[in-house]
C-alpha cells in the first residue's frame, strides 16, 4: 500500500491504527491535481487489502489534511469546510455539518 502512495505522491497520511484488528485508517488525495477528492481508506494490514474507501470532501491547494478522531462507534472527521461523523460499520454519515453554511 505504502509504495503506491509514495510513487504517485498522493499525500497519504496514517490517521489511526487498530493493532487488535490489524487495520489502519489512511487519508489521501485521489489525484495530484490542485483540486482533488479527499479519500479515507480502511486498510487490512494482515490481508494487505482495502476494506472500504470513502470520499470525505475535496482538497484544494490552500487546505490542510483532514483531522480524524476515532471514537467507539465511528470516526469524527473535520475538513476545512465540513464536520461529519462516519459510522465504523455501515460508513453512513451520521452528522454531516457544513461549517460554511450552518
C-alpha positions as a Python dict, from the first residue, in 0.01 Angstrom:
ca = {
    (1, 'X'): (0, 0, 0),
    (2, 'X'): (266, 248, 102),
    (3, 'X'): (476, 225, -221),
    (4, 'X'): (163, 307, -424),
    (5, 'X'): (105, 631, -233),
    (6, 'X'): (473, 725, -237),
    (7, 'X'): (516, 660, -609),
    (8, 'X'): (229, 890, -706),
    (9, 'X'): (280, 1149, -429),
    (10, 'X'): (-81, 1138, -311),
    (11, 'X'): (-3, 1295, 28),
    (12, 'X'): (-106, 989, 225),
    (13, 'X'): (-132, 1012, 599),
    (14, 'X'): (-197, 743, 861),
    (15, 'X'): (-487, 869, 1071),
    (16, 'X'): (-539, 577, 1310),
    (17, 'X'): (-413, 221, 1370),
    (18, 'X'): (-605, -55, 1547),
    (19, 'X'): (-347, -317, 1646),
    (20, 'X'): (-610, -558, 1784),
    (21, 'X'): (-790, -573, 1447),
    (22, 'X'): (-472, -512, 1240),
    (23, 'X'): (-631, -225, 1048),
    (24, 'X'): (-512, 122, 958),
    (25, 'X'): (-716, 428, 867),
    (26, 'X'): (-546, 635, 595),
    (27, 'X'): (-631, 954, 414),
    (28, 'X'): (-503, 1053, 71),
    (29, 'X'): (-586, 1270, -226),
    (30, 'X'): (-721, 1087, -530),
    (31, 'X'): (-510, 1277, -786),
    (32, 'X'): (-222, 1523, -793),
    (33, 'X'): (-443, 1796, -937),
    (34, 'X'): (-481, 2118, -741),
    (35, 'X'): (-843, 2029, -659),
    (36, 'X'): (-876, 1658, -576),
    (37, 'X'): (-1113, 1427, -394),
    (38, 'X'): (-1009, 1363, -34),
    (39, 'X'): (-1038, 991, 39),
    (40, 'X'): (-1048, 792, 364),
    (41, 'X'): (-947, 423, 349),
    (42, 'X'): (-961, 139, 599),
    (43, 'X'): (-675, -100, 522),
    (44, 'X'): (-635, -457, 649),
    (45, 'X'): (-266, -493, 739),
    (46, 'X'): (-276, -876, 758),
    (47, 'X'): (-450, -941, 426),
    (48, 'X'): (-298, -632, 255),
    (49, 'X'): (-629, -519, 110),
    (50, 'X'): (-869, -228, 131),
    (51, 'X'): (-1176, -295, 342),
    (52, 'X'): (-1353, 22, 235),
    (53, 'X'): (-1290, 362, 80),
    (54, 'X'): (-1498, 677, 132),
    (55, 'X'): (-1483, 1023, -24),
    (56, 'X'): (-1489, 1280, 257),
    (57, 'X'): (-1468, 1600, 57),
    (58, 'X'): (-1227, 1790, -165),
    (59, 'X'): (-872, 1908, -113),
    (60, 'X'): (-759, 2238, -256),
    (61, 'X'): (-410, 2385, -256),
    (62, 'X'): (-486, 2605, 46),
    (63, 'X'): (-639, 2327, 260),
    (64, 'X'): (-475, 2106, 516),
    (65, 'X'): (-524, 1732, 567),
    (66, 'X'): (-845, 1631, 740),
    (67, 'X'): (-838, 1568, 1112),
    (68, 'X'): (-985, 1233, 1221),
    (69, 'X'): (-1068, 1123, 1572),
    (70, 'X'): (-1168, 763, 1638),
    (71, 'X'): (-1447, 704, 1889),
    (72, 'X'): (-1613, 379, 1994),
    (73, 'X'): (-1877, 367, 1719),
    (74, 'X'): (-1732, 585, 1448),
    (75, 'X'): (-1494, 847, 1318),
    (76, 'X'): (-1527, 1221, 1370),
    (77, 'X'): (-1380, 1393, 1065),
    (78, 'X'): (-1310, 1763, 1024),
    (79, 'X'): (-1215, 1901, 687),
    (80, 'X'): (-1179, 2269, 611),
    (81, 'X'): (-1547, 2321, 530),
    (82, 'X'): (-1732, 2033, 697),
    (83, 'X'): (-1758, 1822, 1008),
    (84, 'X'): (-1902, 1474, 982),
    (85, 'X'): (-1940, 1160, 1188),
    (86, 'X'): (-1892, 837, 996),
    (87, 'X'): (-2025, 510, 1142),
    (88, 'X'): (-1745, 248, 1165),
    (89, 'X'): (-1950, -46, 1043),
    (90, 'X'): (-2202, 92, 794),
    (91, 'X'): (-1996, 401, 688),
    (92, 'X'): (-2318, 606, 698),
    (93, 'X'): (-2270, 976, 751),
    (94, 'X'): (-2445, 1029, 1082),
    (95, 'X'): (-2382, 1402, 1126),
    (96, 'X'): (-2298, 1596, 811),
    (97, 'X'): (-2239, 1958, 918),
    (98, 'X'): (-2117, 2215, 666),
    (99, 'X'): (-1914, 2471, 858),
    (100, 'X'): (-1951, 2729, 583),
    (101, 'X'): (-2332, 2712, 560),
    (102, 'X'): (-2465, 2600, 903),
}
